[in-house]
């Protein structure tokens, strides 16, 4: 009986311990408690989402000003003509320079001095001068609706510098050419013709550099 009683006491203690353990551990099927989510920032008040301009002002600003558009179109057309005539100017200057060099060789380098190319050279010089003036006027008179705020060294700036040098060269060529022709047969004719030749090559180089700067 004592052994039987001891066994009962042990079983009773085991059952009590198991019951307490089950009470402390959560059941397997019990839903897990979720951790509190981070606080989300409060939604912005829709009344704060607005534009500084009224709807009709926004519509008007989005549309292009007709006068501004007309000036832009006119500038684009004039600059296209400026570019096209610029190529014609370069070709004309090359032709004028070649003819002038041939005439220079005939007149001052033992070529016979028959001056048969002088009229042709003069005709190309006059035509090239007219084209040069037209190119310059198209570039100067083209509308500038969008002015640059700050000076910067860009291709347009270098183009203007080279074409300014070419303008001075063209004026000097005309003066030297007229003076050399008027001094026909005198000693100063050779000096004036040589100066005319040097200025001619300088002008051709400046125009060529001005044209090439537009491609970089």
C-alpha positions in Angstrom: 0.0 0.0 0.0 2.8 2.4 0.8 4.3 1.8 -2.6 0.9 2.2 -4.3 0.4 5.5 -2.4 3.9 6.7 -3.4 3.1 6.0 -7.1 -0.2 8.0 -6.8 1.7 10.9 -5.2 4.3 10.9 -8.0 1.5 10.7 -10.8 -0.3 13.5 -9.1 2.8 15.7 -9.0 3.5 15.0 -12.7 0.0 15.9 -13.8 0.1 19.1 -11.8 3.4 20.2 -13.4 2.2 19.4 -16.9 -1.0 21.4 -16.4 1.0 24.4 -15.2 3.4 24.2 -18.2 0.4 24.1 -20.6 -1.0 27.2 -19.0 2.2 29.1 -19.4 2.8 28.2 -23.1 0.3 29.5 -25.7 -1.6 26.9 -27.7 -0.2 26.2 -31.2 -3.4 27.3 -32.9 -3.6 30.5 -31.1 -3.3 33.6 -33.4 0.0 35.4 -33.1 -0.1 38.9 -31.8 1.1 41.3 -34.5 3.6 44.0 -33.6 2.2 47.4 -33.8 2.9 48.9 -37.2 5.0 52.1 -37.6 3.0 55.2 -37.6 2.3 56.4 -41.1 2.6 60.2 -41.7 -0.7 61.8 -41.9 -2.1 62.4 -45.4 -1.6 65.8 -46.7 -4.5 68.1 -46.8 -5.8 68.2 -50.3 -6.5 71.9 -49.8 -2.7 72.6 -49.8 -2.2 71.1 -53.3 -2.6 74.2 -55.5 -1.0 76.1 -58.3 0.3 79.7 -58.0 -1.5 80.6 -61.2 -5.1 80.5 -62.1 -6.2 77.8 -64.6 -6.8 80.3 -67.3 -3.3 81.9 -66.7 -1.7 78.4 -66.9 -3.5 77.8 -70.2 -2.3 81.1 -71.6 1.3 80.6 -70.5 1.4 77.2 -72.1 0.5 78.6 -75.5 3.2 80.2 -77.6 3.0 84.0 -78.0 2.1 84.5 -81.7 4.3 87.5 -82.0 7.2 85.7 -80.5 6.6 82.7 -82.7 6.6 84.9 -85.8 9.9 86.5 -84.8 11.4 83.0 -84.2 10.2 81.8 -87.6 11.6 84.9 -89.3 14.9 84.5 -87.5 15.1 80.8 -88.5 14.4 81.7 -92.2 17.0 84.5 -92.3 19.7 82.4 -90.6 19.1 79.6 -93.1 19.6 82.1 -95.9 22.7 83.4 -94.0 24.1 79.9 -93.9 23.4 79.0 -97.5 24.8 82.3 -98.8 27.8 81.7 -96.5 28.8 78.6 -98.4 28.3 80.5 -101.7 30.5 83.3 -100.3 33.3 80.8 -99.5 33.1 79.3 -103.0 33.1 82.8 -104.5 36.1 83.9 -102.5 38.1 80.8 -103.5 37.3 81.4 -107.2 38.2 85.1 -106.9 41.4 84.3 -105.1 42.5 81.8 -107.6 41.8 84.1 -110.6 43.6 87.0 -108.7 46.6 84.8 -108.1 46.8 83.9 -111.8 46.5 87.5 -112.8 49.2 88.4 -110.2 51.6 85.9 -111.7 50.9 87.2 -115.2 51.5 90.8 -114.2 54.4 90.6 -111.7 56.0 87.3 -112.2 56.9 87.3 -115.9 53.6 85.9 -117.2 53.3 88.4 -120.1 51.3 91.1 -118.3 48.4 90.9 -120.7 45.8 91.4 -117.9 43.3 89.2 -119.7 42.1 87.9 -116.3 41.8 91.3 -114.6 38.2 91.9 -115.8 37.1 88.4 -114.7 38.8 88.9 -111.3 37.1 92.2 -110.9 33.7 90.8 -111.7 34.0 88.0 -109.2 35.3 90.4 -106.6 32.3 92.7 -107.0 29.8 89.7 -107.0 31.5 88.2 -103.9 31.4 91.6 -102.1 27.6 91.8 -102.8 27.2 88.3 -101.4 29.3 89.1 -98.4 27.3 92.2 -97.6 24.0 90.2 -98.0 25.3 87.5 -95.6 26.4 90.1 -93.0 23.0 91.9 -93.2 21.1 88.7 -92.8 23.1 87.8 -89.7 22.8 91.3 -88.2 19.1 92.0 -88.9 17.8 88.6 -87.9 15.4 89.1 -84.9 16.8 88.1 -81.5 13.7 87.4 -79.4 15.8 85.4 -76.8 18.7 87.5 -75.7 21.7 85.9 -74.0 22.0 86.9 -70.3 25.8 86.3 -70.0 28.7 86.4 -72.5 30.1 83.0 -73.2 32.8 81.6 -75.6 30.8 79.4 -77.9 30.9 78.7 -81.6 28.7 81.7 -82.4 31.1 84.0 -80.7 34.1 82.6 -82.6 32.0 82.8 -85.8 31.4 86.5 -85.2 35.1 87.2 -84.5 36.3 85.5 -87.7 33.6 87.2 -89.8 34.5 90.6 -88.2 38.1 90.0 -89.4 36.8 89.0 -92.8 34.7 92.2 -93.0 37.8 94.3 -92.4 39.7 92.3 -95.0 37.0 92.8 -97.6 37.0 96.5 -97.1 40.8 96.6 -97.3 40.8 94.5 -100.4 38.4 96.8 -102.2 40.6 99.8 -101.4 43.9 98.2 -102.2 42.5 96.7 -105.5 41.3 100.1 -106.7 44.5 101.8 -105.7 46.6 99.1 -107.4 44.6 99.5 -110.6 45.0 103.3 -110.6 48.8 102.9 -110.1 49.2 100.9 -113.3 52.7 101.0 -114.6 54.2 102.7 -111.5 56.5 101.2 -109.0 53.9 101.3 -106.2 51.6 99.1 -108.2 53.6 96.0 -107.2 53.5 96.9 -103.5 49.8 97.6 -103.5 49.0 94.4 -105.5 51.1 92.4 -103.1 49.3 93.9 -100.1 46.0 93.2 -101.9 47.1 89.6 -102.4 48.0 89.1 -98.7 44.8 90.6 -97.5 42.9 88.4 -99.9 44.3 85.2 -98.5 43.7 86.5 -94.9 40.1 87.2 -95.7 39.6 83.8 -97.3 41.1 82.2 -94.2 38.9 84.2 -91.9 35.7 83.3 -93.9 36.7 79.6 -94.0 37.3 79.6 -90.3 34.0 81.3 -89.7 32.2 78.7 -91.7 33.9 75.7 -90.1 33.2 77.0 -86.5 29.5 76.3 -87.1 30.2 72.6 -87.4 31.8 72.3 -83.9 
